[in-house]
């Protein structure tokens, strides 16, 4: 398990780490947004190469990796170099993947700057890129050498990005903590205690990943909402108004909660509670019947599947989840229909 420094001072943590190492080169990977809003918050940095990519999920590709690898090569990096990934999930996933594959592997640090990355993407060592429209289709498991989490970066985010990350916080409550879920229901959006919620989610994910680092069993519960959600996110990614990750996962959680109810693992009251809460946070969209075929195609490429069997993580009562639940095309169509009708 990687070291996670849930700190209140990113600069102290970073300087302390670098003081104990002797790297030949250091690169800091940012996108256009984190260059403007987050990079200036890092103070007294050592000599480094700044590598800048465009912002957005559509940049999470092998083509962008080639640009990063070329930059490392042009700047004469060797395997004793360090990559510092300053940004959200795209930066962490792609930057880590590039670091671990460059010359068979160099060190990297993640400094997640979005709520989504702080509570989910930066923890657990999943690295990789999207491929031909399929989410996280090419990648590896490899822990960062350090993750530095400082909630000061959340002040740089628009509300839409906070809500995107909040979907993963909702997920952690639903799969692992029914008491905290009850408290969350009574908390107004503007009164959220982000440092406390970030710590809560980190603790849940760390505990799961420690028991199952390579997703052979228990870790699959962290995919609740993601079988439908990833397929929906991929479908809308090329559109003029793509869904953020959390917006798609919110839809996925409603749909997969419905399937949990259909399979008699949660009650109608629990289903209604989940549905109403998520819809109170996220703007509803309508998934057209004509979109169903593409979404089905995306689901059939999901990494959790086994052969032609579609597998999902579902709730077994609020606060617990089970994995490798078999679902079919009819289930998926019903789940999306349920979402549209809520």
For each residue, the residues with C-beta under 8 A, 3 or more apart:
1: 143 206 209 210 213
2: 123 125 143 144 145 146 147
3: 145 146 147
4: 123 146 147 149 202 206
5: 13 146 147 148 149
6: 149 198 199 202
7: 10 12 13 148 149 150
8: 150 151 152
9: 12 13 150
10: 7 13 14 41 42 111 148 150 152 153
11: 14 15 41 42 43 44
12: 7 9 15 16
13: 5 7 9 10 16 17 146 148 150
14: 10 11 17 18 42 84 109 111 148
15: 11 12 18 19 44
16: 12 13 19 20
17: 13 14 20 21 109 146 148
18: 14 15 21 23 26 46
19: 15 16
20: 16 17
21: 17 18 82 107
22: 80
23: 18 26 80 81 82 107
24: 77 78 80 81
25: 48 49 75 76 77 78 80 81 82
26: 18 23 46 47 48 49 81 82 84
27: 48 49 50 51 71 72 75 77 81 82 83 84
28: 39 42 45 48 49 50 51 84 86
29: 51 53 68 83 84 85 86 87 91 94 95 98
30: 34 35 38 39 50 51 52 53 86 87 91
31: 34 35 52 53 54 55 56 59 87 88 90 91
32: 35 36 52 53 54 55
33: 36 37 38 55 87
34: 30 31 37 38 39 86 87 88 91 113
35: 30 31 32 38 39 50 52
36: 32 33 39 40
37: 33 34 40 113 156
38: 30 33 34 35 41 42 86 87 113 153 156
39: 28 30 34 35 36 42 50 86
40: 36 37
41: 10 11 38 152 153
42: 10 11 14 28 38 39 45 86
43: 11
44: 11 15
45: 28 42 48
46: 18 26
47: 26
48: 25 26 27 28 45 84
49: 25 26 27 28 71 75
50: 27 28 30 35 39
51: 27 28 29 30 68 71
52: 30 31 32 35
53: 29 30 31 32 59 64 67 68 91 94
54: 31 32 59
55: 31 32 33 59 90
56: 31 59 90
57: 60 90 130 233 237 242 245
58: 61 237 238 242
59: 31 53 54 55 56 64 90 94
60: 57 64 90 93 94 129 130
61: 58 64 65 129 130 131
62: 65 66 129 131 138
63: 66 67
64: 53 59 60 61 67 68 94 129
65: 61 62 68 69 94 97 98 101 129
66: 62 63 69 70
67: 53 63 64 70 71
68: 29 51 53 64 65 71 72 94 95 98
69: 65 66 72 73 98 101 102
70: 66 67 73 74
71: 27 49 51 67 68 74 75
72: 27 68 69 75 77 81 98 102
73: 69 70 76 77
74: 70 71
75: 25 27 49 71 72
76: 25 73
77: 24 25 27 72 73 81 102 103 106
78: 24 25 81 103 106
79: 102 103 104 105 106
80: 22 23 24 25 106
81: 23 24 25 26 27 72 77 78 106 107
82: 21 23 25 26 27 106 107 108 109
83: 27 29 95 96 98 99 106 107 108 109
84: 14 26 27 28 29 48 108 109 111
85: 29 91 92 95 96 99 108 109 110 111 144
86: 28 29 30 34 38 39 42 91 111 113
87: 29 30 31 33 34 38 90 91 92 95 111 112 113 114 117
88: 31 34 91 92 112 113 114 116 117 121 161
89: 92 93 112 114 116 117 120 121 122 245
90: 31 55 56 57 59 60 87 93 94
91: 29 30 31 34 53 85 86 87 88 94 95 117
92: 85 87 88 89 95 96 110 112 117 121 122 144
93: 60 89 90 96 97 121 126 127 128 129 136 139
94: 29 53 59 60 64 65 68 90 91 97 98 127 128 129
95: 29 68 83 85 87 91 92 98 99 108 110
96: 83 85 92 93 99 100 108 110 127 142 144
97: 65 93 94 100 101 127 128 129 139 140
98: 29 65 68 69 72 83 94 95 101 102
99: 83 85 95 96 102 105 106 107 108
100: 96 97 105 106 108 127 140 142
101: 65 69 97 98 104 105 140
102: 69 72 77 79 98 99 105 106
103: 77 78 79 106
104: 79 101
105: 79 99 100 101 102 142
106: 77 78 79 80 81 82 83 99 100 102 103
107: 21 23 81 82 83 99 145
108: 82 83 84 85 95 96 99 100 144 145
109: 14 17 82 83 84 85 144 145 146 147 148
110: 85 92 95 96 117 122 144 146 147 148
111: 10 14 84 85 86 87 147 148 150 153
112: 87 88 89 92 117 118 121 122 147 149 153
113: 34 37 38 86 87 88 117 118 153 156 157
114: 87 88 89 117 118 153 154 157 161 164 165
115: 118 119 154 157 161 162 164 165 166 169 194 198
116: 88 89 119 120 121 161 164 165 167 168 245 246
117: 87 88 89 91 92 110 112 113 114 120 121 122 165
118: 112 113 114 115 122 149 151 153 154 165 198 202
119: 115 116 123 165 168 169 172 197 198 201 202 205
120: 89 116 117 123 165 168 201 205
121: 88 89 92 93 112 116 117 126
122: 89 92 110 112 117 118 144 147 149
123: 2 4 119 120 147 202 205 206 209
124: 143 205 209 213 219 222
125: 2 141 142 143 144 209 213
126: 93 121 136 139 141
127: 93 94 96 97 100 139 140 141 142
128: 93 94 97 136 137 138 139 140
129: 60 61 62 64 65 93 94 97 136 137 138 139
130: 57 60 61 133 134 135 136 137 234
131: 61 62 134 137 138
132: 137
133: 130 234 237 238 298
134: 130 131 137 234 298 301
135: 130 230 233 234
136: 93 126 128 129 130 139 230 303
137: 128 129 130 131 132 134 301 303
138: 62 128 129 131
139: 93 97 126 127 128 129 136
140: 97 100 101 127 128
141: 125 126 127 213 214 215
142: 96 100 105 125 127
143: 1 2 124 125
144: 2 85 92 96 108 109 110 122 125 147
145: 2 3 107 108 109
146: 2 3 4 5 13 17 109 110
147: 2 3 4 5 109 110 111 112 122 123 144
148: 5 7 10 13 14 17 109 110 111
149: 4 5 6 7 112 118 122 198 202
150: 7 8 9 10 13 111 153
151: 8 118 154 194 195 198
152: 8 10 41 155
153: 10 38 41 111 112 113 114 118 150 156 157
154: 114 115 118 151 157 162 194
155: 152
156: 37 38 113 153
157: 113 114 115 153 154 161 162
158: 161 162
159: 162 163
160: 163 164 244
161: 88 114 115 116 157 158 164 165 244
162: 115 154 157 158 159 165 166
163: 159 160 166 167 244 246 247 281 282
164: 114 115 116 160 161 167 244 245 246 247
165: 114 115 116 117 118 119 120 161 162 168 169 246
166: 115 162 163 169 170 192 246 281
167: 116 163 164 170 171 225 245 246 247 249 250 253 282
168: 116 119 120 165 171 172 201 246 249
169: 115 119 165 166 172 173 184 197 200 201
170: 166 167 173 174 184 250 253 277 278 281
171: 167 168 174 175 222 224 225 249 253
172: 119 168 169 175 176 177 200 201 204 205
173: 169 170 176 177 178 180 181 184 319
174: 170 171 181 224 253 257 274 315 318 319 321
175: 171 172 204 221 222 224 313 315 319 320 321
176: 172 173 204 208 221 319 320 321
177: 172 173 180 181 200 204 319
178: 173 181 182 317 318 319 320
179: 182 183 319
180: 173 177 183 184 200
181: 173 174 177 178 184 185 318 319
182: 178 179 185 186
183: 179 180 186 187
184: 169 170 173 180 181 187
185: 181 182 273 277
186: 182 183
187: 183 184 191 192
188: 191 192
189: 192 281
190:
191: 187 188
192: 166 187 188 189 197
193: 196 197
194: 115 151 154 197 198
195: 151 198 199
196: 193 199 200
197: 119 169 192 193 194 200 201
198: 6 115 118 119 149 151 194 195 201 202
199: 6 195 196 202 203
200: 169 172 177 180 196 197 203 204
201: 119 120 168 169 172 197 198 204 205
202: 4 6 118 119 123 149 198 199 205 206
203: 199 200 206 207
204: 172 175 176 177 200 201 207 208
205: 119 120 123 124 172 201 202 208 209 222
206: 1 4 123 202 203 209 210
207: 203 204 210 211
208: 176 204 205 211 212 218 219 221 222
209: 1 123 124 125 205 206 212 213 219
210: 1 206 207 213
211: 207 208 218 219
212: 208 209 215 216 217 218 219 220
213: 1 124 125 141 209 210 219
214: 141 219
215: 141 212 219 220
216: 212 219
217: 212 220 323
218: 208 211 212 221 323
219: 124 208 209 211 212 213 214 215 216 222
220: 212 215 217 223 304 313 323 324
221: 175 176 208 218 224 313 321 322 323
222: 124 171 175 205 208 219 313
223: 220 226 227 304 312 313 323
224: 171 174 175 221 253 256 313 314 315 321
225: 167 171 228 229 249 250 252 253 255 256
226: 223 229 230 249 252 313
227: 223 230 231 252 256 299 302 304 310 311 312 313 327
228: 225 231 232 251 252 255 256 295 299 312 332 335 336
229: 225 226 232 233 245 248 249 250 251 252 253
230: 135 136 226 227 233 234 248 252 298 302
231: 227 228 234 235 295 296 298 299 302
232: 228 229 235 236 243 248 251 252 287 295 298
233: 57 135 229 230 236 237 242 243 245 248 249
234: 130 133 134 135 230 231 237 298
235: 231 232 291 294 295 298
236: 232 233 239 241 242 243 248
237: 57 58 133 233 234 242 243
238: 58 133 242
239: 236 242
240:
241: 236
242: 57 58 233 236 237 238 239
243: 232 233 236 237 247 248 251 285
244: 160 161 163 164 247 248
245: 57 89 116 164 167 229 233 248 249
246: 116 163 164 165 166 167 168 249 250
247: 163 164 167 243 244 250 251 282 283
248: 229 230 232 233 236 243 244 245 251 252
249: 167 168 171 225 226 229 233 245 246 252 253
250: 167 170 225 229 246 247 253 254 278 281 282
251: 228 229 232 243 247 248 254 255 282 285 287 339
252: 225 226 227 228 229 230 232 248 249 255 256
253: 167 170 171 174 224 225 229 249 250 256 257 274 278
254: 250 251 257 258 274 275 278 279 338 339 342
255: 225 228 251 252 258 259 332 335 336 338 339
256: 224 225 227 228 252 253 259 260 312 313 314 315 335
257: 174 253 254 260 261 266 270 271 274 275 315
258: 254 255 261 262 271 275 334 335 338 339
259: 255 256 262 263 312 314 325 327 331 334 335
260: 256 257 263 265 266 271 314 315 316
261: 257 258 264 265 266 267 268 270 271
262: 258 259 331 334
263: 259 260 314 325
264: 261
265: 260 261 314 315 316 317 322
266: 257 260 261 270 271 274 315 316 317 318
267: 261 270 271
268: 261 271 272
269: 272 273
270: 257 261 266 267 273 274 315 317 318
271: 257 258 260 261 266 267 268 274 275
272: 268 269 275 276
273: 185 269 270 276 277 318
274: 174 253 254 257 266 270 271 277 278 318
275: 254 257 258 271 272 278 279 342
276: 272 273 279 280
277: 170 185 273 274 280 281
278: 170 250 253 254 274 275 281 282
279: 254 275 276 282 284 342
280: 276 277
281: 163 166 170 189 250 277 278
282: 163 167 247 250 251 278 279
283: 247
284: 279 342
285: 243 251
286: 340
287: 232 251 291 292 295 336 339 340
288: 291 292
289: 292
290: 293
291: 235 287 288 294 295
292: 287 288 289 295 296 332 333 336
293: 290 296 297
294: 235 291 297 298
295: 228 231 232 235 287 291 292 298 299 332 336
296: 231 292 293 299 300 329 332
297: 293 294 300 301
298: 133 134 230 231 232 234 235 294 295 301 302
299: 227 228 231 295 296 302 310 332
300: 296 297 305 308 310
301: 134 137 297 298 305
302: 227 230 231 298 299 305 310 311
303: 136 137
304: 220 223 227 311 312 313 324
305: 300 301 302 308 309 310 311
306: 309 311 324
307:
308: 300 305
309: 305 306 326
310: 227 299 300 302 305 326 327 328 332
311: 227 302 304 305 306 323 324 325 326 327
312: 223 227 228 256 259 304 325 327
313: 175 220 221 222 223 224 226 227 256 304 321 322 323 325
314: 224 256 259 260 263 265 321 322 325
315: 174 175 224 256 257 260 265 266 270 318 320 321
316: 260 265 266 320 321 322
317: 178 265 266 270 320
318: 174 178 181 266 270 273 274 315
319: 173 174 175 176 177 178 179 181
320: 175 176 178 315 316 317
321: 174 175 176 221 224 313 314 315 316
322: 221 265 313 314 316 325
323: 217 218 220 221 223 311 313
324: 220 304 306 311
325: 259 263 311 312 313 314 322
326: 309 310 311
327: 227 259 310 311 312 331 332
328: 310 331 332
329: 296 332 333
330: 333 334
331: 259 262 327 328 334 335
332: 228 255 292 295 296 299 310 327 328 329 335 336
333: 292 329 330 336 337
334: 258 259 262 330 331 337 338
335: 228 255 256 258 259 331 332 338 339
336: 228 255 287 292 295 332 333 339 340
337: 333 334 340 341
338: 254 255 258 334 335 341 342
339: 251 254 255 258 287 335 336 342
340: 286 287 336 337
341: 337 338
342: 254 275 279 284 338 339
